[in-house]
Amino acid sequence: MTLRAELFDRRYEVYEFTRVFLTKINTVNEGDKIDLGADWVRNFLSAMQKSKILFSRAVFVGLDQIWRKGVEFSALKEEMGEIYREEGHYGAGNPERKKNAMTWLFDQLETLPELFEELNLGSLAGLAP
């Protein structure tokens, strides 16, 4: 395998683990915590670290923001589930906060190729075949 192909494969793996994380974070049920031992979480956290050497700093910063927003979103869903079980409602302002967080996460999924512009084969043009 050429250096160029190997770099592409490693970069694509980071992209794919990020895509899976953004897809799965929305499936965590209200009242549940993110299972930090789940493969999709561990893979994303590992991909974040790999991004530091495979991409420019901007990619790691973007992934870190996705992680932080995903954890906040999950914590909000957990809180809403607890409030609902105890009080029969989701908490003042929480449904709107959840909607905004969900929208942000879906926007990241939609614009993911822009974050990973270095994955474009043209950016690998300077590497030996």
N, CA, C and O atoms as CSV, one atom per row, in Angstrom:
chain,resi,resn,atom,element,x,y,z
A,1,MET,N,N,0.853,-1.173,0.000
A,1,MET,CA,C,0.000,0.000,0.000
A,1,MET,C,C,0.902,1.240,0.000
A,1,MET,O,O,1.903,1.289,0.715
A,2,THR,N,N,0.544,2.214,-0.791
A,2,THR,CA,C,1.342,3.431,-0.851
A,2,THR,C,C,1.079,4.303,0.367
A,2,THR,O,O,0.066,4.160,1.052
A,3,LEU,N,N,1.996,5.190,0.613
A,3,LEU,CA,C,1.837,6.130,1.731
A,3,LEU,C,C,0.559,6.943,1.562
A,3,LEU,O,O,-0.173,7.193,2.520
A,4,ARG,N,N,0.315,7.341,0.343
A,4,ARG,CA,C,-0.888,8.129,0.045
A,4,ARG,C,C,-2.163,7.346,0.381
A,4,ARG,O,O,-3.080,7.879,1.007
A,5,ALA,N,N,-2.211,6.097,-0.036
A,5,ALA,CA,C,-3.398,5.268,0.221
A,5,ALA,C,C,-3.558,4.990,1.717
A,5,ALA,O,O,-4.672,4.995,2.242
A,6,GLU,N,N,-2.445,4.751,2.388
A,6,GLU,CA,C,-2.501,4.484,3.829
A,6,GLU,C,C,-3.006,5.710,4.593
A,6,GLU,O,O,-3.828,5.587,5.501
A,7,LEU,N,N,-2.513,6.885,4.223
A,7,LEU,CA,C,-2.967,8.114,4.872
A,7,LEU,C,C,-4.459,8.330,4.629
A,7,LEU,O,O,-5.197,8.699,5.542
A,8,PHE,N,N,-4.891,8.099,3.401
A,8,PHE,CA,C,-6.309,8.244,3.096
A,8,PHE,C,C,-7.141,7.303,3.966
A,8,PHE,O,O,-8.147,7.715,4.543
A,9,ASP,N,N,-6.722,6.036,4.061
A,9,ASP,CA,C,-7.474,5.056,4.860
A,9,ASP,C,C,-7.549,5.469,6.326
A,9,ASP,O,O,-8.605,5.361,6.951
A,10,ARG,N,N,-6.453,5.933,6.863
A,10,ARG,CA,C,-6.450,6.350,8.273
A,10,ARG,C,C,-7.325,7.580,8.485
A,10,ARG,O,O,-8.046,7.670,9.479
A,11,ARG,N,N,-7.262,8.513,7.565
A,11,ARG,CA,C,-8.104,9.703,7.674
A,11,ARG,C,C,-9.577,9.336,7.527
A,11,ARG,O,O,-10.426,9.851,8.254
A,12,TYR,N,N,-9.875,8.449,6.589
A,12,TYR,CA,C,-11.261,8.064,6.373
A,12,TYR,C,C,-11.837,7.372,7.605
A,12,TYR,O,O,-13.014,7.545,7.922
A,13,GLU,N,N,-11.019,6.594,8.297
A,13,GLU,CA,C,-11.477,5.931,9.517
A,13,GLU,C,C,-11.902,6.964,10.569
A,13,GLU,O,O,-12.919,6.782,11.238
A,14,VAL,N,N,-11.138,8.033,10.715
A,14,VAL,CA,C,-11.495,9.102,11.658
A,14,VAL,C,C,-12.830,9.721,11.245
A,14,VAL,O,O,-13.707,9.946,12.079
A,15,TYR,N,N,-12.968,9.993,9.952
A,15,TYR,CA,C,-14.224,10.542,9.424
A,15,TYR,C,C,-15.392,9.603,9.738
A,15,TYR,O,O,-16.431,10.047,10.226
A,16,GLU,N,N,-15.226,8.324,9.463
A,16,GLU,CA,C,-16.314,7.358,9.645
A,16,GLU,C,C,-16.703,7.211,11.111
A,16,GLU,O,O,-17.892,7.141,11.422
A,17,PHE,N,N,-15.728,7.163,12.022
A,17,PHE,CA,C,-16.053,7.062,13.444
A,17,PHE,C,C,-16.775,8.318,13.925
A,17,PHE,O,O,-17.626,8.244,14.812
A,18,THR,N,N,-16.442,9.461,13.350
A,18,THR,CA,C,-17.141,10.703,13.701
A,18,THR,C,C,-18.573,10.662,13.204
A,18,THR,O,O,-19.493,11.061,13.917
A,19,ARG,N,N,-18.765,10.180,11.981
A,19,ARG,CA,C,-20.109,10.080,11.412
A,19,ARG,C,C,-20.977,9.152,12.262
A,19,ARG,O,O,-22.137,9.460,12.537
A,20,VAL,N,N,-20.414,8.019,12.674
A,20,VAL,CA,C,-21.165,7.071,13.506
A,20,VAL,C,C,-21.514,7.708,14.849
A,20,VAL,O,O,-22.639,7.557,15.326
A,21,PHE,N,N,-20.571,8.414,15.462
A,21,PHE,CA,C,-20.835,9.069,16.744
A,21,PHE,C,C,-21.999,10.051,16.611
A,21,PHE,O,O,-22.917,10.044,17.431
A,22,LEU,N,N,-21.960,10.889,15.582
A,22,LEU,CA,C,-23.025,11.875,15.397
A,22,LEU,C,C,-24.374,11.212,15.142
A,22,LEU,O,O,-25.414,11.745,15.529
A,23,THR,N,N,-24.359,10.077,14.504
A,23,THR,CA,C,-25.605,9.354,14.240
A,23,THR,C,C,-26.138,8.703,15.524
A,23,THR,O,O,-27.330,8.784,15.820
A,24,LYS,N,N,-25.256,8.067,16.267
A,24,LYS,CA,C,-25.677,7.315,17.456
A,24,LYS,C,C,-26.014,8.208,18.649
A,24,LYS,O,O,-26.869,7.845,19.457
A,25,ILE,N,N,-25.373,9.349,18.778
A,25,ILE,CA,C,-25.613,10.202,19.952
A,25,ILE,C,C,-27.090,10.579,20.050
A,25,ILE,O,O,-27.609,10.805,21.144
A,26,ASN,N,N,-27.754,10.646,18.912
A,26,ASN,CA,C,-29.167,10.986,18.907
A,26,ASN,C,C,-30.066,9.820,19.277
A,26,ASN,O,O,-31.264,10.004,19.493
A,27,THR,N,N,-29.499,8.619,19.352
A,27,THR,CA,C,-30.321,7.455,19.679
A,27,THR,C,C,-30.294,7.118,21.163
A,27,THR,O,O,-31.005,6.215,21.604
A,28,VAL,N,N,-29.479,7.838,21.945
A,28,VAL,CA,C,-29.452,7.607,23.393
A,28,VAL,C,C,-30.802,8.055,23.948
A,28,VAL,O,O,-31.212,9.199,23.746
A,29,ASN,N,N,-31.481,7.167,24.636
A,29,ASN,CA,C,-32.823,7.461,25.145
A,29,ASN,C,C,-32.794,8.477,26.276
A,29,ASN,O,O,-31.821,8.567,27.024
A,30,GLU,N,N,-33.875,9.241,26.389
A,30,GLU,CA,C,-33.994,10.169,27.498
A,30,GLU,C,C,-33.957,9.395,28.805
A,30,GLU,O,O,-34.613,8.365,28.958
A,31,GLY,N,N,-33.180,9.911,29.739
A,31,GLY,CA,C,-33.028,9.250,31.021
A,31,GLY,C,C,-31.813,8.341,31.070
A,31,GLY,O,O,-31.401,7.914,32.148
A,32,ASP,N,N,-31.232,8.039,29.908
A,32,ASP,CA,C,-30.050,7.171,29.862
A,32,ASP,C,C,-28.786,8.009,29.721
A,32,ASP,O,O,-28.808,9.117,29.185
A,33,LYS,N,N,-27.694,7.456,30.211
A,33,LYS,CA,C,-26.386,8.081,30.049
A,33,LYS,C,C,-25.706,7.488,28.822
A,33,LYS,O,O,-26.049,6.392,28.379
A,34,ILE,N,N,-24.739,8.222,28.279
A,34,ILE,CA,C,-23.912,7.647,27.226
A,34,ILE,C,C,-23.091,6.529,27.873
A,34,ILE,O,O,-22.478,6.723,28.923
A,35,ASP,N,N,-23.087,5.388,27.249
A,35,ASP,CA,C,-22.251,4.284,27.716
A,35,ASP,C,C,-20.835,4.532,27.198
A,35,ASP,O,O,-20.543,4.286,26.028
A,36,LEU,N,N,-19.963,5.017,28.072
A,36,LEU,CA,C,-18.607,5.362,27.657
A,36,LEU,C,C,-17.808,4.140,27.220
A,36,LEU,O,O,-16.751,4.279,26.606
A,37,GLY,N,N,-18.300,2.957,27.528
A,37,GLY,CA,C,-17.635,1.739,27.096
A,37,GLY,C,C,-18.125,1.219,25.756
A,37,GLY,O,O,-17.579,0.254,25.221
A,38,ALA,N,N,-19.155,1.858,25.214
A,38,ALA,CA,C,-19.698,1.415,23.924
A,38,ALA,C,C,-18.646,1.601,22.829
A,38,ALA,O,O,-17.887,2.570,22.838
A,39,ASP,N,N,-18.617,0.668,21.902
A,39,ASP,CA,C,-17.629,0.738,20.821
A,39,ASP,C,C,-17.679,2.066,20.081
A,39,ASP,O,O,-16.637,2.647,19.779
A,40,TRP,N,N,-18.886,2.551,19.786
A,40,TRP,CA,C,-19.005,3.775,18.998
A,40,TRP,C,C,-18.447,4.987,19.734
A,40,TRP,O,O,-17.978,5.929,19.095
A,41,VAL,N,N,-18.488,4.984,21.060
A,41,VAL,CA,C,-17.918,6.079,21.857
A,41,VAL,C,C,-16.398,5.940,21.915
A,41,VAL,O,O,-15.666,6.899,21.670
A,42,ARG,N,N,-15.937,4.739,22.240
A,42,ARG,CA,C,-14.488,4.506,22.323
A,42,ARG,C,C,-13.813,4.756,20.982
A,42,ARG,O,O,-12.726,5.331,20.931
A,43,ASN,N,N,-14.447,4.330,19.904
A,43,ASN,CA,C,-13.880,4.562,18.571
A,43,ASN,C,C,-13.774,6.050,18.257
A,43,ASN,O,O,-12.787,6.501,17.677
A,44,PHE,N,N,-14.793,6.802,18.641
A,44,PHE,CA,C,-14.761,8.246,18.383
A,44,PHE,C,C,-13.664,8.915,19.204
A,44,PHE,O,O,-12.924,9.751,18.686
A,45,LEU,N,N,-13.555,8.556,20.474
A,45,LEU,CA,C,-12.520,9.166,21.314
A,45,LEU,C,C,-11.124,8.832,20.801
A,45,LEU,O,O,-10.233,9.681,20.824
A,46,SER,N,N,-10.933,7.619,20.346
A,46,SER,CA,C,-9.659,7.229,19.751
A,46,SER,C,C,-9.408,8.011,18.460
A,46,SER,O,O,-8.292,8.463,18.205
A,47,ALA,N,N,-10.440,8.160,17.664
A,47,ALA,CA,C,-10.316,8.916,16.411
A,47,ALA,C,C,-9.955,10.378,16.686
A,47,ALA,O,O,-9.183,10.981,15.941
A,48,MET,N,N,-10.512,10.936,17.748
A,48,MET,CA,C,-10.158,12.312,18.111
A,48,MET,C,C,-8.655,12.431,18.328
A,48,MET,O,O,-8.018,13.362,17.836
A,49,GLN,N,N,-8.097,11.479,19.068
A,49,GLN,CA,C,-6.657,11.516,19.341
A,49,GLN,C,C,-5.842,11.329,18.063
A,49,GLN,O,O,-4.844,12.019,17.852
A,50,LYS,N,N,-6.260,10.411,17.226
A,50,LYS,CA,C,-5.552,10.182,15.956
A,50,LYS,C,C,-5.605,11.412,15.059
A,50,LYS,O,O,-4.681,11.673,14.289
A,51,SER,N,N,-6.694,12.161,15.167
A,51,SER,CA,C,-6.839,13.339,14.304
A,51,SER,C,C,-5.728,14.355,14.540
A,51,SER,O,O,-5.411,15.152,13.657
A,52,LYS,N,N,-5.139,14.327,15.728
A,52,LYS,CA,C,-4.069,15.276,16.047
A,52,LYS,C,C,-2.853,15.099,15.140
A,52,LYS,O,O,-2.141,16.064,14.860
A,53,ILE,N,N,-2.615,13.877,14.685
A,53,ILE,CA,C,-1.448,13.660,13.834
A,53,ILE,C,C,-1.810,13.451,12.368
A,53,ILE,O,O,-0.940,13.529,11.500
A,54,LEU,N,N,-3.071,13.188,12.086
A,54,LEU,CA,C,-3.483,12.924,10.713
A,54,LEU,C,C,-4.031,14.149,9.983
A,54,LEU,O,O,-4.074,14.178,8.753
A,55,PHE,N,N,-4.447,15.156,10.746
A,55,PHE,CA,C,-5.092,16.334,10.166
A,55,PHE,C,C,-4.502,17.599,10.790
A,55,PHE,O,O,-3.702,17.544,11.723
A,56,SER,N,N,-4.917,18.715,10.252
A,56,SER,CA,C,-4.564,19.997,10.861
A,56,SER,C,C,-5.279,20.124,12.201
A,56,SER,O,O,-6.229,19.390,12.474
A,57,ARG,N,N,-4.831,21.036,13.018
A,57,ARG,CA,C,-5.408,21.255,14.351
A,57,ARG,C,C,-6.903,21.552,14.289
A,57,ARG,O,O,-7.645,21.193,15.204
A,58,ALA,N,N,-7.341,22.194,13.234
A,58,ALA,CA,C,-8.754,22.566,13.110
A,58,ALA,C,C,-9.676,21.352,13.189
A,58,ALA,O,O,-10.785,21.451,13.713
A,59,VAL,N,N,-9.233,20.223,12.681
A,59,VAL,CA,C,-10.075,19.020,12.733
A,59,VAL,C,C,-10.230,18.550,14.174
A,59,VAL,O,O,-11.339,18.237,14.607
A,60,PHE,N,N,-9.133,18.498,14.917
A,60,PHE,CA,C,-9.238,18.093,16.323
A,60,PHE,C,C,-10.144,19.054,17.086
A,60,PHE,O,O,-10.979,18.618,17.879
A,61,VAL,N,N,-9.991,20.336,16.859
A,61,VAL,CA,C,-10.832,21.327,17.542
A,61,VAL,C,C,-12.303,21.077,17.211
A,61,VAL,O,O,-13.155,21.142,18.097
A,62,GLY,N,N,-12.604,20.794,15.960
A,62,GLY,CA,C,-13.979,20.495,15.560
A,62,GLY,C,C,-14.505,19.230,16.213
A,62,GLY,O,O,-15.653,19.187,16.654
A,63,LEU,N,N,-13.671,18.199,16.277
A,63,LEU,CA,C,-14.086,16.945,16.912
A,63,LEU,C,C,-14.285,17.118,18.407
A,63,LEU,O,O,-15.203,16.539,18.988
A,64,ASP,N,N,-13.429,17.909,19.029
A,64,ASP,CA,C,-13.577,18.185,20.454
A,64,ASP,C,C,-14.896,18.908,20.723
A,64,ASP,O,O,-15.575,18.629,21.711
A,65,GLN,N,N,-15.246,19.823,19.851
A,65,GLN,CA,C,-16.518,20.540,20.002
A,65,GLN,C,C,-17.694,19.579,19.830
A,65,GLN,O,O,-18.678,19.659,20.566
A,66,ILE,N,N,-17.593,18.678,18.867
A,66,ILE,CA,C,-18.641,17.671,18.672
A,66,ILE,C,C,-18.772,16.808,19.926
A,66,ILE,O,O,-19.884,16.529,20.373
A,67,TRP,N,N,-17.647,16.387,20.492
A,67,TRP,CA,C,-17.673,15.566,21.704
A,67,TRP,C,C,-18.362,16.318,22.840
A,67,TRP,O,O,-19.259,15.782,23.491
A,68,ARG,N,N,-17.942,17.548,23.075
A,68,ARG,CA,C,-18.499,18.325,24.186
A,68,ARG,C,C,-19.993,18.562,24.012
A,68,ARG,O,O,-20.760,18.416,24.964
A,69,LYS,N,N,-20.408,18.924,22.812
A,69,LYS,CA,C,-21.839,19.156,22.561
A,69,LYS,C,C,-22.624,17.847,22.671
A,69,LYS,O,O,-23.755,17.839,23.158
A,70,GLY,N,N,-22.030,16.751,22.222
A,70,GLY,CA,C,-22.697,15.454,22.328
A,70,GLY,C,C,-22.902,15.048,23.774
A,70,GLY,O,O,-23.965,14.542,24.134
A,71,VAL,N,N,-21.891,15.266,24.608
A,71,VAL,CA,C,-22.009,14.938,26.035
A,71,VAL,C,C,-23.043,15.840,26.697
A,71,VAL,O,O,-23.845,15.370,27.503
A,72,GLU,N,N,-23.035,17.127,26.370
A,72,GLU,CA,C,-24.041,18.050,26.915
A,72,GLU,C,C,-25.439,17.618,26.511
A,72,GLU,O,O,-26.361,17.639,27.326
A,73,PHE,N,N,-25.600,17.224,25.246
A,73,PHE,CA,C,-26.893,16.788,24.738
A,73,PHE,C,C,-27.363,15.541,25.492
A,73,PHE,O,O,-28.521,15.446,25.898
A,74,SER,N,N,-26.460,14.606,25.669
A,74,SER,CA,C,-26.803,13.382,26.389
A,74,SER,C,C,-27.179,13.684,27.844
A,74,SER,O,O,-28.136,13.116,28.371
A,75,ALA,N,N,-26.425,14.578,28.489
A,75,ALA,CA,C,-26.726,14.951,29.881
A,75,ALA,C,C,-28.094,15.630,29.970
A,75,ALA,O,O,-28.849,15.391,30.913
A,76,LEU,N,N,-28.408,16.468,28.994
A,76,LEU,CA,C,-29.710,17.135,28.972
A,76,LEU,C,C,-30.826,16.100,28.824
A,76,LEU,O,O,-31.841,16.183,29.517
A,77,LYS,N,N,-30.650,15.138,27.937
A,77,LYS,CA,C,-31.672,14.097,27.764
A,77,LYS,C,C,-31.834,13.279,29.044
A,77,LYS,O,O,-32.948,12.902,29.409
A,78,GLU,N,N,-30.726,13.007,29.719
A,78,GLU,CA,C,-30.784,12.269,30.988
A,78,GLU,C,C,-31.558,13.081,32.025
A,78,GLU,O,O,-32.429,12.552,32.716
A,79,GLU,N,N,-31.236,14.361,32.126
A,79,GLU,CA,C,-31.920,15.249,33.078
A,79,GLU,C,C,-33.411,15.333,32.773
A,79,GLU,O,O,-34.239,15.280,33.682
A,80,MET,N,N,-33.753,15.465,31.487
A,80,MET,CA,C,-35.156,15.556,31.104
A,80,MET,C,C,-35.920,14.287,31.491
A,80,MET,O,O,-37.064,14.355,31.940
A,81,GLY,N,N,-35.280,13.137,31.313
A,81,GLY,CA,C,-35.915,11.873,31.690
A,81,GLY,C,C,-36.168,11.787,33.184
A,81,GLY,O,O,-37.224,11.324,33.616
A,82,GLU,N,N,-35.198,12.233,33.975
A,82,GLU,CA,C,-35.359,12.223,35.433
A,82,GLU,C,C,-36.469,13.169,35.873
A,82,GLU,O,O,-37.298,12.809,36.709
A,83,ILE,N,N,-36.489,14.372,35.316
A,83,ILE,CA,C,-37.534,15.340,35.669
A,83,ILE,C,C,-38.909,14.790,35.295
A,83,ILE,O,O,-39.868,14.921,36.054
A,84,TYR,N,N,-38.991,14.175,34.116
A,84,TYR,CA,C,-40.274,13.642,33.682
A,84,TYR,C,C,-40.767,12.538,34.621
A,84,TYR,O,O,-41.942,12.503,34.987
A,85,ARG,N,N,-39.866,11.646,35.004
A,85,ARG,CA,C,-40.268,10.559,35.917
A,85,ARG,C,C,-40.724,11.096,37.272
A,85,ARG,O,O,-41.652,10.560,37.878
A,86,GLU,N,N,-40.073,12.149,37.741
A,86,GLU,CA,C,-40.382,12.683,39.067
A,86,GLU,C,C,-41.535,13.683,39.059
A,86,GLU,O,O,-42.319,13.729,40.006
A,87,GLU,N,N,-41.644,14.489,37.993
A,87,GLU,CA,C,-42.595,15.596,38.017
A,87,GLU,C,C,-43.614,15.591,36.881
A,87,GLU,O,O,-44.563,16.375,36.898
A,88,GLY,N,N,-43.428,14.714,35.894
A,88,GLY,CA,C,-44.400,14.622,34.810
A,88,GLY,C,C,-44.233,15.675,33.721
A,88,GLY,O,O,-45.119,15.842,32.883
A,89,HIS,N,N,-43.115,16.383,33.722
A,89,HIS,CA,C,-42.801,17.329,32.640
A,89,HIS,C,C,-41.298,17.290,32.424
A,89,HIS,O,O,-40.570,16.672,33.201
A,90,TYR,N,N,-40.829,17.953,31.365
A,90,TYR,CA,C,-39.412,17.872,31.000
A,90,TYR,C,C,-38.534,18.977,31.573
A,90,TYR,O,O,-37.313,18.937,31.422
A,91,GLY,N,N,-39.128,19.944,32.216
A,91,GLY,CA,C,-38.348,21.049,32.774
A,91,GLY,C,C,-38.461,22.278,31.897
A,91,GLY,O,O,-38.487,22.187,30.670
A,92,ALA,N,N,-38.527,23.429,32.547
A,92,ALA,CA,C,-38.695,24.695,31.827
A,92,ALA,C,C,-37.532,24.919,30.868
A,92,ALA,O,O,-36.368,24.904,31.269
A,93,GLY,N,N,-37.862,25.126,29.610
A,93,GLY,CA,C,-36.864,25.440,28.592
A,93,GLY,C,C,-36.102,24.245,28.047
A,93,GLY,O,O,-35.405,24.368,27.039
A,94,ASN,N,N,-36.219,23.099,28.688
A,94,ASN,CA,C,-35.438,21.942,28.250
A,94,ASN,C,C,-35.818,21.414,26.866
A,94,ASN,O,O,-34.923,21.067,26.094
A,95,PRO,N,N,-37.104,21.339,26.519
A,95,PRO,CA,C,-37.410,20.864,25.165
A,95,PRO,C,C,-36.795,21.762,24.074
A,95,PRO,O,O,-36.337,21.262,23.047
A,96,GLU,N,N,-36.787,23.058,24.295
A,96,GLU,CA,C,-36.181,23.978,23.319
A,96,GLU,C,C,-34.658,23.785,23.276
A,96,GLU,O,O,-34.061,23.787,22.199
A,97,ARG,N,N,-34.040,23.620,24.438
A,97,ARG,CA,C,-32.590,23.366,24.487
A,97,ARG,C,C,-32.260,22.060,23.773
A,97,ARG,O,O,-31.267,21.970,23.051
A,98,LYS,N,N,-33.098,21.052,23.979
A,98,LYS,CA,C,-32.879,19.763,23.313
A,98,LYS,C,C,-32.986,19.920,21.803
A,98,LYS,O,O,-32.167,19.387,21.055
A,99,LYS,N,N,-33.996,20.651,21.362
A,99,LYS,CA,C,-34.180,20.863,19.923
A,99,LYS,C,C,-32.977,21.590,19.329
A,99,LYS,O,O,-32.491,21.221,18.260
A,100,ASN,N,N,-32.500,22.618,20.016
A,100,ASN,CA,C,-31.347,23.376,19.521
A,100,ASN,C,C,-30.093,22.509,19.463
A,100,ASN,O,O,-29.328,22.580,18.501
A,101,ALA,N,N,-29.884,21.697,20.486
A,101,ALA,CA,C,-28.712,20.818,20.515
A,101,ALA,C,C,-28.804,19.765,19.414
A,101,ALA,O,O,-27.815,19.481,18.738
A,102,MET,N,N,-29.981,19.194,19.237
A,102,MET,CA,C,-30.177,18.199,18.188
A,102,MET,C,C,-29.932,18.803,16.811
A,102,MET,O,O,-29.300,18.183,15.955
A,103,THR,N,N,-30.433,20.008,16.606
A,103,THR,CA,C,-30.226,20.697,15.336
A,103,THR,C,C,-28.744,20.921,15.090
A,103,THR,O,O,-28.258,20.706,13.980
A,104,TRP,N,N,-28.020,21.356,16.126
A,104,TRP,CA,C,-26.581,21.593,15.986
A,104,TRP,C,C,-25.866,20.298,15.600
A,104,TRP,O,O,-25.033,20.294,14.693
A,105,LEU,N,N,-26.188,19.205,16.284
A,105,LEU,CA,C,-25.546,17.925,15.994
A,105,LEU,C,C,-25.858,17.446,14.585
A,105,LEU,O,O,-24.971,16.953,13.889
A,106,PHE,N,N,-27.109,17.585,14.157
A,106,PHE,CA,C,-27.453,17.199,12.785
A,106,PHE,C,C,-26.749,18.087,11.768
A,106,PHE,O,O,-26.343,17.610,10.708
A,107,ASP,N,N,-26.601,19.366,12.077
A,107,ASP,CA,C,-25.861,20.267,11.185
A,107,ASP,C,C,-24.412,19.822,11.036
A,107,ASP,O,O,-23.840,19.906,9.949
A,108,GLN,N,N,-23.816,19.346,12.135
A,108,GLN,CA,C,-22.432,18.859,12.070
A,108,GLN,C,C,-22.336,17.632,11.175
A,108,GLN,O,O,-21.371,17.472,10.428
A,109,LEU,N,N,-23.331,16.776,11.255
A,109,LEU,CA,C,-23.351,15.591,10.402
A,109,LEU,C,C,-23.453,15.991,8.940
A,109,LEU,O,O,-22.769,15.433,8.082
A,110,GLU,N,N,-24.308,16.956,8.667
A,110,GLU,CA,C,-24.514,17.411,7.291
A,110,GLU,C,C,-23.270,18.082,6.714
A,110,GLU,O,O,-22.985,17.945,5.524
A,111,THR,N,N,-22.530,18.805,7.553
A,111,THR,CA,C,-21.362,19.550,7.064
A,111,THR,C,C,-20.044,18.822,7.376
A,111,THR,O,O,-18.970,19.413,7.261
A,112,LEU,N,N,-20.122,17.570,7.761
A,112,LEU,CA,C,-18.925,16.814,8.120
A,112,LEU,C,C,-17.856,16.809,7.024
A,112,LEU,O,O,-16.673,16.941,7.341
A,113,PRO,N,N,-18.224,16.663,5.754
A,113,PRO,CA,C,-17.184,16.698,4.721
A,113,PRO,C,C,-16.383,18.008,4.712
A,113,PRO,O,O,-15.212,18.009,4.332
A,114,GLU,N,N,-16.990,19.097,5.118
A,114,GLU,CA,C,-16.269,20.373,5.178
A,114,GLU,C,C,-15.213,20.355,6.286
A,114,GLU,O,O,-14.118,20.886,6.100
A,115,LEU,N,N,-15.528,19.752,7.432
A,115,LEU,CA,C,-14.554,19.641,8.508
A,115,LEU,C,C,-13.370,18.787,8.060
A,115,LEU,O,O,-12.225,19.046,8.429
A,116,PHE,N,N,-13.665,17.775,7.267
A,116,PHE,CA,C,-12.639,16.841,6.810
A,116,PHE,C,C,-12.187,17.147,5.386
A,116,PHE,O,O,-11.978,16.228,4.594
A,117,GLU,N,N,-12.037,18.409,5.059
A,117,GLU,CA,C,-11.633,18.752,3.699
A,117,GLU,C,C,-10.270,18.168,3.347
A,117,GLU,O,O,-9.979,17.957,2.169
A,118,GLU,N,N,-9.426,17.902,4.350
A,118,GLU,CA,C,-8.114,17.296,4.093
A,118,GLU,C,C,-8.233,15.844,3.644
A,118,GLU,O,O,-7.262,15.261,3.164
A,119,LEU,N,N,-9.394,15.272,3.795
A,119,LEU,CA,C,-9.627,13.909,3.335
A,119,LEU,C,C,-9.707,13.865,1.812
A,119,LEU,O,O,-9.549,12.806,1.204
A,120,ASN,N,N,-9.948,14.998,1.216
A,120,ASN,CA,C,-10.013,15.107,-0.232
A,120,ASN,C,C,-8.694,14.618,-0.820
A,120,ASN,O,O,-7.623,15.028,-0.372
A,121,LEU,N,N,-8.767,13.751,-1.814
A,121,LEU,CA,C,-7.559,13.191,-2.404
A,121,LEU,C,C,-6.634,14.258,-2.972
A,121,LEU,O,O,-5.423,14.053,-3.051
A,122,GLY,N,N,-7.189,15.382,-3.363
A,122,GLY,CA,C,-6.360,16.463,-3.872
A,122,GLY,C,C,-5.387,16.987,-2.831
A,122,GLY,O,O,-4.312,17.481,-3.171
A,123,SER,N,N,-5.763,16.881,-1.558
A,123,SER,CA,C,-4.872,17.372,-0.500
A,123,SER,C,C,-3.708,16.431,-0.261
A,123,SER,O,O,-2.771,16.775,0.458
A,124,LEU,N,N,-3.756,15.247,-0.856
A,124,LEU,CA,C,-2.677,14.284,-0.713
A,124,LEU,C,C,-1.740,14.314,-1.915
A,124,LEU,O,O,-0.828,13.493,-2.010
A,125,ALA,N,N,-1.957,15.250,-2.827
A,125,ALA,CA,C,-1.225,15.280,-4.089
A,125,ALA,C,C,0.293,15.382,-3.900
A,125,ALA,O,O,1.044,14.874,-4.732
A,126,GLY,N,N,0.747,16.014,-2.848
A,126,GLY,CA,C,2.179,16.194,-2.656
A,126,GLY,C,C,2.898,14.973,-2.124
A,126,GLY,O,O,4.125,14.969,-2.030
A,127,LEU,N,N,2.158,13.941,-1.776
A,127,LEU,CA,C,2.782,12.730,-1.218
A,127,LEU,C,C,3.237,11.802,-2.337
A,127,LEU,O,O,2.627,11.752,-3.405
A,128,ALA,N,N,4.294,11.086,-2.084
A,128,ALA,CA,C,4.812,10.143,-3.077
A,128,ALA,C,C,3.797,9.027,-3.303
A,128,ALA,O,O,3.117,8.615,-2.364
A,129,PRO,N,N,3.688,8.533,-4.535
A,129,PRO,CA,C,2.747,7.442,-4.831
A,129,PRO,C,C,3.151,6.143,-4.170
A,129,PRO,O,O,2.464,5.133,-4.322
